[in-house]
Amino acid sequence: MKVMKIGVPVGSAIVGMVFLAGVGLHAGEMVALPQAPTVLVTANNFVACKNPRPEICYEVYAPVCAVRETKMRCIVAPCAATEQISYPNDCNACADPQVIGFASGGECP
């Protein structure tokens, strides 16, 4: 579970406000938000990004774990040429030119 602190009034604005329907919360209270499931990218669940890459993406939160090239080349092994990183959805993942593919179903561990 992620824990988030409810916004505190600053002047006439509320900074960092979280709106939860039907829940009476006050400034400074802590709220536990559900955490997205985690997924690890494997050969069985890997989906390669296709070309052309998306230029505009939808705003739906359906987290994916993407494989992104690190652009690092090693002289002495072992070293990772890729890393797994979470994106809010598959479109946002493949819009990053360094991402080679993803696994849907949750965020990276």
FIPA-649561 format. One record per residue (C-alpha): chain; y, z, x negated. Coordinates in steps of 0.001 Angstrom, whole numbers. Example, Ala and Ser with C-alpha at 12.3 -4.5 7.8 and 13.67 -1.06 7.14 Angstrom:
2
{A; {-4500; 7800; -12300}} {A; {-1060; 7140; -13670}} 
END
This chain:
109
{A; {0; 0; 0}} {A; {3496; -804; -1174}} {A; {6140; 1847; -606}} {A; {9697; 795; 117}} {A; {12793; 2960; 502}} {A; {14951; 2218; 3538}} {A; {18479; 1025; 2714}} {A; {21378; 3405; 2330}} {A; {24800; 2550; 3820}} {A; {27319; 1363; 1227}} {A; {30789; 902; 2673}} {A; {30383; -1216; 5795}} {A; {27139; -2874; 4612}} {A; {23527; -1739; 4560}} {A; {21838; -2483; 1244}} {A; {18098; -3220; 1204}} {A; {17573; -2631; 4949}} {A; {14075; -3087; 6342}} {A; {13753; -3877; 10045}} {A; {10551; -2647; 11653}} {A; {10256; -3211; 15407}} {A; {9804; -54; 17453}} {A; {9971; 2314; 14495}} {A; {12807; 4830; 14322}} {A; {13645; 5120; 10630}} {A; {16622; 6639; 8901}} {A; {18345; 5731; 5624}} {A; {16534; 7100; 2592}} {A; {13102; 7378; 4280}} {A; {10024; 5959; 2558}} {A; {7911; 3366; 4390}} {A; {4384; 2269; 3467}} {A; {3995; -1492; 3880}} {A; {545; -3105; 4046}} {A; {-469; -4873; 861}} {A; {-1804; -8429; 860}} {A; {-5461; -8859; -122}} {A; {-6173; -9902; -3697}} {A; {-8109; -12944; -4878}} {A; {-9173; -14128; -8319}} {A; {-9193; -17868; -9042}} {A; {-12679; -19165; -9883}} {A; {-14278; -22608; -10097}} {A; {-15609; -22140; -6533}} {A; {-12246; -21462; -4824}} {A; {-9882; -23491; -7054}} {A; {-7699; -26081; -5255}} {A; {-5874; -28508; -7561}} {A; {-2227; -29365; -6875}} {A; {-1671; -32976; -5894}} {A; {1060; -35386; -6968}} {A; {3748; -35966; -5923}} {A; {4725; -32300; -6014}} {A; {6526; -30825; -2975}} {A; {10321; -30755; -3156}} {A; {10891; -28714; 13}} {A; {8554; -25923; 1140}} {A; {7992; -24069; 4398}} {A; {8793; -20352; 4615}} {A; {5434; -18932; 5695}} {A; {4007; -15929; 3864}} {A; {396; -16841; 3121}} {A; {-4; -15608; -478}} {A; {-2015; -17558; -3037}} {A; {-3098; -16838; -6585}} {A; {-2074; -19776; -8752}} {A; {-3122; -20880; -12226}} {A; {-40; -21694; -14293}} {A; {109; -23137; -17804}} {A; {1837; -20788; -20231}} {A; {2903; -23620; -22573}} {A; {1729; -21421; -25466}} {A; {-538; -22900; -28082}} {A; {-2382; -20583; -30416}} {A; {-3160; -20826; -34080}} {A; {-5644; -17950; -33946}} {A; {-8015; -17544; -30968}} {A; {-8375; -16049; -28462}} {A; {-5229; -16757; -26529}} {A; {-4640; -17718; -22940}} {A; {-3193; -21159; -22280}} {A; {-3007; -20271; -18567}} {A; {-2156; -17245; -16455}} {A; {-2785; -16291; -12843}} {A; {342; -15489; -10839}} {A; {1041; -14879; -7129}} {A; {3169; -17208; -4995}} {A; {4166; -16739; -1334}} {A; {2237; -19864; -256}} {A; {459; -22971; -1567}} {A; {3551; -25182; -1225}} {A; {5672; -22868; -3387}} {A; {2872; -22681; -5943}} {A; {2472; -26449; -6292}} {A; {6247; -26998; -6332}} {A; {6189; -25284; -9760}} {A; {5373; -28071; -12246}} {A; {3526; -25598; -14522}} {A; {993; -24713; -11781}} {A; {-2232; -26700; -11971}} {A; {-3916; -25215; -8891}} {A; {-4477; -22141; -6745}} {A; {-6881; -20077; -4657}} {A; {-5806; -19090; -1155}} {A; {-6612; -15833; 558}} {A; {-4300; -13367; -1161}} {A; {-2276; -12395; -4196}} {A; {-3534; -12183; -7766}} {A; {-4907; -8780; -8793}} 
END
